[in-house]
Amino acid sequence: MSLPPSPPDAGVRPDDAEAHEPTAHHGPARRGWMLLISLVATAALVGVAFLLPVPFVKLAPGPTFDVIGDDDGVPVIQITDTETFPVSGTLDMTTVLESGGPRGGLTFLDAIASWIDPSDAIVPQELLFPDDITGDEVRQRQAILFSTSESNAIAAAMGHLGLPVTTRVVVEAVYSDTPAFGQLEASDEIIAVDGAAVESPSDVVDAVRSVPAGTSLEFTVKRAPADEAQDGDPAAEPLEQTVTVVSEDNPESPGTPYIGISVSTLYGADFPIDFTLEDVGGPSAGLIFATGIVDKLTPGGLTAGRHVAGTGTITPEGQVGPIGGIRQKLAGAREAGASLFVMPAVHCGEALGHIPDGLTVAPVETLDEAISAIEAFTAGGAVPSCPVDAT
């Protein structure tokens, strides 16, 4: 059933006209308010977007540390029980501040600001870190690399000076949720496995893999006493003890027994050499640490009162290797007042066009070359330089 259409003016009385007139004026006002609310909401969303983390890592010049000087009143390199010599000047290790990545904290706004600053760099996270790595794992890895650089620096310096080098096979890291977790500890010196003497990291690997998963393995280790370790006493005598670990099948490599540790060789001298820096990671201090050791163990003062800085990984044999963030380290060195910067020769192309005014750069491939370059610079002689067409 349908109803007949209403007349066009049905329900509207002539005396209602005046009451409805203001309605025509409410439309634009309401639209204005809606537009304002939309703009505010959009601005808020944009603001939130600017504060959201982004999948990039920011590299910026970090602090420098004088390795022949003190940090918080404590020598950065402590050498005892042997003759050392006075030093002068400054020998800086340079660092890079990383923001973002697995550790988070980098926002879109931060990234925009860093793109504008020529001394900063923004790189995709996947170029530096695996997808599944956590911030804690990054810190652990950086600490391991730093410890390795200290060890290699001692070996390289002793080699340069013609002094004996001692070696120890140690647990570098123990990974959580593995058979060794809670049994072995980082820095344990491994003396033997099932009674067989350990002389290299490969001896430990072979011992674990030569028997089926599920085998009980007895590790003879030297470990610093817990109370002494907590007090940070470097002179505490490690205690020898036996630790039992039951191997398992490696979930990442089925059919291969594993216990969940990494093992490395630590190098030492016939006298104590200790490094006191904390909360610094990565391998790039090796060259400058080795140079600082040489300076303290030789008469004359290598830097001769000048301000020298540098960077570079080092092998136990004294070979200098590449690092990350060379442009940021160049900027940081000059900001700290350095006039000479020693760096791996492999970075000449990357440094081209980014060397600050007043900073002389000496590319080197070995510790011996680095020592010679510093000696030449302080004597007023020529130092090696990067090729003009370095790429």
C-alpha positions as a Python dict, from the first residue, in 0.01 Angstrom:
ca = {
    (1, 'M'): (0, 0, 0),
    (2, 'S'): (141, 339, -94),
    (3, 'L'): (62, 681, 33),
    (4, 'P'): (0, 979, -186),
    (5, 'P'): (290, 1227, -207),
    (6, 'S'): (281, 1519, 33),
    (7, 'P'): (253, 1867, -106),
    (8, 'P'): (589, 2044, -143),
    (9, 'D'): (513, 2277, 149),
    (10, 'A'): (346, 2015, 368),
    (11, 'G'): (428, 2058, 735),
    (12, 'V'): (577, 2407, 696),
    (13, 'R'): (381, 2697, 823),
    (14, 'P'): (437, 3049, 693),
    (15, 'D'): (519, 3167, 1045),
    (16, 'D'): (800, 2906, 1064),
    (17, 'A'): (1006, 3080, 797),
    (18, 'E'): (1175, 3321, 1034),
    (19, 'A'): (1263, 3042, 1275),
    (20, 'H'): (1441, 2846, 1000),
    (21, 'E'): (1641, 3136, 858),
    (22, 'P'): (1939, 3102, 1096),
    (23, 'T'): (1990, 2740, 980),
    (24, 'A'): (2131, 2869, 653),
    (25, 'H'): (2409, 3043, 849),
    (26, 'H'): (2506, 2734, 1059),
    (27, 'G'): (2628, 2532, 756),
    (28, 'P'): (2953, 2724, 679),
    (29, 'A'): (3035, 2760, 1048),
    (30, 'R'): (2996, 2387, 1104),
    (31, 'R'): (3211, 2313, 800),
    (32, 'G'): (3479, 2548, 936),
    (33, 'W'): (3488, 2365, 1265),
    (34, 'M'): (3507, 2032, 1088),
    (35, 'L'): (3796, 2158, 875),
    (36, 'L'): (3979, 2284, 1184),
    (37, 'I'): (3931, 1952, 1364),
    (38, 'S'): (4058, 1764, 1057),
    (39, 'L'): (4365, 1984, 1037),
    (40, 'V'): (4441, 1935, 1405),
    (41, 'A'): (4394, 1558, 1375),
    (42, 'T'): (4617, 1547, 1068),
    (43, 'A'): (4885, 1754, 1242),
    (44, 'A'): (4869, 1520, 1543),
    (45, 'L'): (4907, 1214, 1320),
    (46, 'V'): (5201, 1374, 1140),
    (47, 'G'): (5354, 1461, 1477),
    (48, 'V'): (5317, 1103, 1596),
    (49, 'A'): (5467, 978, 1270),
    (50, 'F'): (5770, 1202, 1323),
    (51, 'L'): (5822, 1044, 1665),
    (52, 'L'): (5784, 683, 1554),
    (53, 'P'): (6101, 469, 1530),
    (54, 'V'): (6244, 414, 1184),
    (55, 'P'): (6443, 114, 1048),
    (56, 'F'): (6766, 311, 1017),
    (57, 'V'): (7082, 361, 1221),
    (58, 'K'): (7229, 703, 1287),
    (59, 'L'): (7607, 735, 1299),
    (60, 'A'): (7744, 1048, 1467),
    (61, 'P'): (8086, 1154, 1600),
    (62, 'G'): (8135, 1004, 1945),
    (63, 'P'): (8365, 1091, 2235),
    (64, 'T'): (8740, 1042, 2213),
    (65, 'F'): (8957, 874, 2478),
    (66, 'D'): (9324, 948, 2537),
    (67, 'V'): (9475, 600, 2570),
    (68, 'I'): (9803, 731, 2715),
    (69, 'G'): (9612, 944, 2964),
    (70, 'D'): (9348, 893, 3231),
    (71, 'D'): (8973, 844, 3224),
    (72, 'D'): (8802, 950, 3547),
    (73, 'G'): (9140, 961, 3714),
    (74, 'V'): (9241, 607, 3614),
    (75, 'P'): (9496, 528, 3339),
    (76, 'V'): (9319, 394, 3031),
    (77, 'I'): (9609, 150, 2981),
    (78, 'Q'): (9757, 20, 3306),
    (79, 'I'): (10097, -151, 3278),
    (80, 'T'): (10257, -286, 3595),
    (81, 'D'): (10550, -499, 3708),
    (82, 'T'): (10776, -375, 3429),
    (83, 'E'): (10956, -53, 3335),
    (84, 'T'): (10743, 215, 3170),
    (85, 'F'): (10839, 560, 3045),
    (86, 'P'): (10683, 909, 3068),
    (87, 'V'): (10448, 1008, 2787),
    (88, 'S'): (10334, 1347, 2665),
    (89, 'G'): (10072, 1483, 2435),
    (90, 'T'): (9749, 1300, 2349),
    (91, 'L'): (9677, 975, 2166),
    (92, 'D'): (9303, 953, 2110),
    (93, 'M'): (9097, 654, 2014),
    (94, 'T'): (8788, 776, 1830),
    (95, 'T'): (8435, 642, 1854),
    (96, 'V'): (8102, 656, 1675),
    (97, 'L'): (7770, 706, 1848),
    (98, 'E'): (7507, 468, 1709),
    (99, 'S'): (7137, 540, 1752),
    (100, 'G'): (6849, 325, 1639),
    (101, 'G'): (6873, -26, 1499),
    (102, 'P'): (6802, -315, 1739),
    (103, 'R'): (6856, -82, 2035),
    (104, 'G'): (6583, 153, 1910),
    (105, 'G'): (6550, 523, 1988),
    (106, 'L'): (6584, 672, 1638),
    (107, 'T'): (6278, 864, 1520),
    (108, 'F'): (6189, 1002, 1180),
    (109, 'L'): (6257, 1352, 1315),
    (110, 'D'): (6605, 1243, 1432),
    (111, 'A'): (6674, 1094, 1090),
    (112, 'I'): (6574, 1416, 914),
    (113, 'A'): (6805, 1619, 1138),
    (114, 'S'): (7094, 1380, 1073),
    (115, 'W'): (7048, 1398, 697),
    (116, 'I'): (7105, 1772, 728),
    (117, 'D'): (7417, 1741, 946),
    (118, 'P'): (7720, 1659, 725),
    (119, 'S'): (7905, 1490, 1011),
    (120, 'D'): (7624, 1237, 1064),
    (121, 'A'): (7517, 943, 850),
    (122, 'I'): (7192, 749, 823),
    (123, 'V'): (7217, 389, 699),
    (124, 'P'): (6954, 116, 666),
    (125, 'Q'): (6948, -111, 970),
    (126, 'E'): (6982, -428, 760),
    (127, 'L'): (7327, -316, 638),
    (128, 'L'): (7464, -334, 994),
    (129, 'F'): (7256, -592, 1181),
    (130, 'P'): (7073, -919, 1113),
    (131, 'D'): (6694, -897, 1124),
    (132, 'D'): (6655, -1116, 1432),
    (133, 'I'): (6924, -965, 1657),
    (134, 'T'): (6822, -793, 1982),
    (135, 'G'): (6966, -489, 2153),
    (136, 'D'): (7116, -705, 2429),
    (137, 'E'): (7280, -929, 2170),
    (138, 'V'): (7427, -625, 1997),
    (139, 'R'): (7576, -502, 2326),
    (140, 'Q'): (7719, -846, 2399),
    (141, 'R'): (7870, -875, 2055),
    (142, 'Q'): (8023, -527, 2079),
    (143, 'A'): (8173, -611, 2418),
    (144, 'I'): (8326, -930, 2279),
    (145, 'L'): (8478, -742, 1986),
    (146, 'F'): (8621, -478, 2220),
    (147, 'S'): (8781, -744, 2440),
    (148, 'T'): (8928, -910, 2132),
    (149, 'S'): (9072, -579, 2014),
    (150, 'E'): (9244, -532, 2352),
    (151, 'S'): (9392, -881, 2334),
    (152, 'N'): (9511, -838, 1975),
    (153, 'A'): (9660, -499, 2063),
    (154, 'I'): (9878, -660, 2330),
    (155, 'A'): (10001, -925, 2086),
    (156, 'A'): (10072, -668, 1814),
    (157, 'A'): (10257, -435, 2053),
    (158, 'M'): (10467, -719, 2195),
    (159, 'G'): (10551, -827, 1842),
    (160, 'H'): (10657, -475, 1747),
    (161, 'L'): (10877, -454, 2057),
    (162, 'G'): (11018, -805, 2017),
    (163, 'L'): (10881, -917, 2354),
    (164, 'P'): (10726, -1257, 2439),
    (165, 'V'): (10353, -1315, 2396),
    (166, 'T'): (10147, -1547, 2614),
    (167, 'T'): (9825, -1715, 2500),
    (168, 'R'): (9513, -1845, 2675),
    (169, 'V'): (9206, -2019, 2532),
    (170, 'V'): (8901, -1861, 2694),
    (171, 'V'): (8524, -1872, 2678),
    (172, 'E'): (8432, -1560, 2487),
    (173, 'A'): (8055, -1582, 2537),
    (174, 'V'): (7796, -1824, 2674),
    (175, 'Y'): (7460, -1811, 2496),
    (176, 'S'): (7132, -1834, 2684),
    (177, 'D'): (6914, -2145, 2664),
    (178, 'T'): (7209, -2366, 2562),
    (179, 'P'): (7373, -2659, 2745),
    (180, 'A'): (7662, -2445, 2871),
    (181, 'F'): (7440, -2169, 3009),
    (182, 'G'): (7478, -2160, 3387),
    (183, 'Q'): (7775, -2397, 3377),
    (184, 'L'): (8056, -2218, 3194),
    (185, 'E'): (8113, -1843, 3222),
    (186, 'A'): (8256, -1580, 2991),
    (187, 'S'): (8630, -1534, 3062),
    (188, 'D'): (8674, -1892, 3186),
    (189, 'E'): (9016, -2015, 3073),
    (190, 'I'): (8979, -2364, 2930),
    (191, 'I'): (9270, -2584, 3036),
    (192, 'A'): (9143, -2923, 2920),
    (193, 'V'): (8835, -3110, 2793),
    (194, 'D'): (8796, -3466, 2924),
    (195, 'G'): (9157, -3454, 3036),
    (196, 'A'): (9298, -3357, 2695),
    (197, 'A'): (9499, -3034, 2706),
    (198, 'V'): (9358, -2738, 2512),
    (199, 'E'): (9601, -2524, 2317),
    (200, 'S'): (9373, -2358, 2062),
    (201, 'P'): (9000, -2286, 2016),
    (202, 'S'): (8982, -2563, 1756),
    (203, 'D'): (9075, -2816, 2027),
    (204, 'V'): (8752, -2729, 2210),
    (205, 'V'): (8542, -2749, 1894),
    (206, 'D'): (8691, -3088, 1803),
    (207, 'A'): (8635, -3223, 2153),
    (208, 'V'): (8265, -3135, 2147),
    (209, 'R'): (8198, -3258, 1796),
    (210, 'S'): (8398, -3579, 1818),
    (211, 'V'): (8141, -3744, 2046),
    (212, 'P'): (7763, -3785, 2000),
    (213, 'A'): (7515, -3526, 2125),
    (214, 'G'): (7412, -3611, 2480),
    (215, 'T'): (7768, -3682, 2594),
    (216, 'S'): (7885, -3545, 2930),
    (217, 'L'): (8201, -3341, 2880),
    (218, 'E'): (8429, -3239, 3166),
    (219, 'F'): (8585, -2893, 3123),
    (220, 'T'): (8884, -2804, 3337),
    (221, 'V'): (8880, -2427, 3366),
    (222, 'K'): (9041, -2144, 3557),
    (223, 'R'): (8786, -1897, 3690),
    (224, 'A'): (8830, -1584, 3900),
    (225, 'P'): (8670, -1617, 4245),
    (226, 'A'): (8320, -1471, 4243),
    (227, 'D'): (8380, -1227, 4529),
    (228, 'E'): (8702, -1100, 4374),
    (229, 'A'): (8538, -1065, 4033),
    (230, 'Q'): (8263, -853, 4186),
    (231, 'D'): (8521, -625, 4343),
    (232, 'G'): (8691, -586, 4005),
    (233, 'D'): (9028, -698, 4140),
    (234, 'P'): (9246, -774, 3833),
    (235, 'A'): (9506, -939, 4057),
    (236, 'A'): (9270, -1211, 4183),
    (237, 'E'): (9419, -1553, 4119),
    (238, 'P'): (9185, -1774, 3913),
    (239, 'L'): (9086, -2102, 4073),
    (240, 'E'): (9102, -2427, 3877),
    (241, 'Q'): (8780, -2629, 3877),
    (242, 'T'): (8596, -2893, 3676),
    (243, 'V'): (8263, -2818, 3509),
    (244, 'T'): (8041, -3081, 3344),
    (245, 'V'): (7839, -2989, 3035),
    (246, 'V'): (7611, -3229, 2845),
    (247, 'S'): (7615, -3158, 2472),
    (248, 'E'): (7301, -3138, 2259),
    (249, 'D'): (7214, -3148, 1893),
    (250, 'N'): (7260, -2800, 1747),
    (251, 'P'): (6913, -2676, 1642),
    (252, 'E'): (7070, -2455, 1376),
    (253, 'S'): (7285, -2738, 1239),
    (254, 'P'): (7109, -3072, 1295),
    (255, 'G'): (7346, -3361, 1342),
    (256, 'T'): (7619, -3142, 1495),
    (257, 'P'): (7675, -3160, 1873),
    (258, 'Y'): (7714, -2825, 2047),
    (259, 'I'): (7722, -2670, 2396),
    (260, 'G'): (7651, -2302, 2314),
    (261, 'I'): (7975, -2111, 2366),
    (262, 'S'): (8218, -1914, 2156),
    (263, 'V'): (8588, -1962, 2224),
    (264, 'S'): (8885, -1745, 2138),
    (265, 'T'): (9254, -1698, 2206),
    (266, 'L'): (9348, -1417, 2441),
    (267, 'Y'): (9699, -1277, 2420),
    (268, 'G'): (9902, -1134, 2704),
    (269, 'A'): (10248, -1020, 2804),
    (270, 'D'): (10486, -1145, 3072),
    (271, 'F'): (10357, -856, 3286),
    (272, 'P'): (10003, -724, 3348),
    (273, 'I'): (9847, -495, 3087),
    (274, 'D'): (9492, -388, 3174),
    (275, 'F'): (9240, -165, 2998),
    (276, 'T'): (9001, 33, 3215),
    (277, 'L'): (8748, 183, 2972),
    (278, 'E'): (8388, 78, 3026),
    (279, 'D'): (8073, 104, 2815),
    (280, 'V'): (8271, 115, 2491),
    (281, 'G'): (8232, -157, 2229),
    (282, 'G'): (8351, -270, 1891),
    (283, 'P'): (8689, -371, 1745),
    (284, 'S'): (8820, -42, 1607),
    (285, 'A'): (9034, 65, 1906),
    (286, 'G'): (9293, -207, 1840),
    (287, 'L'): (9543, 4, 1646),
    (288, 'I'): (9543, 292, 1895),
    (289, 'F'): (9558, 58, 2196),
    (290, 'A'): (9864, -112, 2046),
    (291, 'T'): (10023, 225, 1972),
    (292, 'G'): (9957, 339, 2328),
    (293, 'I'): (10122, 28, 2472),
    (294, 'V'): (10429, 84, 2254),
    (295, 'D'): (10444, 449, 2363),
    (296, 'K'): (10436, 358, 2734),
    (297, 'L'): (10702, 88, 2697),
    (298, 'T'): (10954, 291, 2496),
    (299, 'P'): (11152, 599, 2599),
    (300, 'G'): (11115, 935, 2433),
    (301, 'G'): (10739, 992, 2411),
    (302, 'L'): (10595, 885, 2076),
    (303, 'T'): (10354, 1176, 2029),
    (304, 'A'): (10616, 1430, 2151),
    (305, 'G'): (10350, 1656, 2302),
    (306, 'R'): (10131, 1660, 1990),
    (307, 'H'): (9765, 1563, 1961),
    (308, 'V'): (9730, 1243, 1758),
    (309, 'A'): (9411, 1042, 1700),
    (310, 'G'): (9323, 737, 1499),
    (311, 'T'): (9127, 421, 1444),
    (312, 'G'): (9167, 74, 1301),
    (313, 'T'): (9129, -291, 1389),
    (314, 'I'): (9448, -486, 1457),
    (315, 'T'): (9545, -849, 1420),
    (316, 'P'): (9784, -1024, 1661),
    (317, 'E'): (10044, -996, 1384),
    (318, 'G'): (10002, -616, 1362),
    (319, 'Q'): (9796, -589, 1043),
    (320, 'V'): (9555, -292, 1039),
    (321, 'G'): (9202, -357, 917),
    (322, 'P'): (8887, -160, 823),
    (323, 'I'): (8638, -5, 1061),
    (324, 'G'): (8298, 164, 1042),
    (325, 'G'): (8212, 534, 1054),
    (326, 'I'): (8539, 676, 924),
    (327, 'R'): (8382, 1013, 835),
    (328, 'Q'): (8234, 1050, 1182),
    (329, 'K'): (8569, 962, 1340),
    (330, 'L'): (8752, 1217, 1127),
    (331, 'A'): (8508, 1485, 1241),
    (332, 'G'): (8528, 1373, 1605),
    (333, 'A'): (8909, 1373, 1601),
    (334, 'R'): (8929, 1728, 1470),
    (335, 'E'): (8663, 1850, 1711),
    (336, 'A'): (8875, 1708, 1995),
    (337, 'G'): (9180, 1903, 1870),
    (338, 'A'): (9383, 1637, 1688),
    (339, 'S'): (9623, 1745, 1415),
    (340, 'L'): (9720, 1395, 1292),
    (341, 'F'): (9480, 1110, 1224),
    (342, 'V'): (9609, 756, 1163),
    (343, 'M'): (9364, 528, 984),
    (344, 'P'): (9343, 209, 775),
    (345, 'A'): (9459, 276, 420),
    (346, 'V'): (9153, 95, 286),
    (347, 'H'): (8937, 396, 383),
    (348, 'C'): (9112, 652, 163),
    (349, 'G'): (8828, 660, -91),
    (350, 'E'): (8561, 695, 174),
    (351, 'A'): (8750, 976, 349),
    (352, 'L'): (8807, 1173, 28),
    (353, 'G'): (8636, 1511, 55),
    (354, 'H'): (8555, 1463, 424),
    (355, 'I'): (8889, 1542, 588),
    (356, 'P'): (8844, 1847, 816),
    (357, 'D'): (9068, 2148, 768),
    (358, 'G'): (9379, 2133, 982),
    (359, 'L'): (9381, 1754, 1010),
    (360, 'T'): (9660, 1551, 848),
    (361, 'V'): (9559, 1195, 760),
    (362, 'A'): (9811, 910, 752),
    (363, 'P'): (9680, 589, 592),
    (364, 'V'): (9857, 277, 719),
    (365, 'E'): (9839, -100, 679),
    (366, 'T'): (10043, -215, 980),
    (367, 'L'): (10127, -109, 1334),
    (368, 'D'): (10488, -53, 1226),
    (369, 'E'): (10369, 194, 960),
    (370, 'A'): (10152, 375, 1215),
    (371, 'I'): (10445, 416, 1456),
    (372, 'S'): (10667, 543, 1173),
    (373, 'A'): (10400, 789, 1054),
    (374, 'I'): (10361, 940, 1402),
    (375, 'E'): (10739, 967, 1446),
    (376, 'A'): (10770, 1139, 1108),
    (377, 'F'): (10487, 1380, 1186),
    (378, 'T'): (10625, 1486, 1524),
    (379, 'A'): (10971, 1532, 1369),
    (380, 'G'): (10829, 1761, 1102),
    (381, 'G'): (10880, 1513, 820),
    (382, 'A'): (10650, 1384, 549),
    (383, 'V'): (10386, 1127, 635),
    (384, 'P'): (10209, 889, 397),
    (385, 'S'): (9898, 1028, 233),
    (386, 'C'): (9600, 899, 40),
    (387, 'P'): (9618, 900, -340),
    (388, 'V'): (9447, 1203, -493),
    (389, 'D'): (9229, 977, -709),
    (390, 'A'): (9138, 736, -426),
    (391, 'T'): (8802, 573, -490),
}
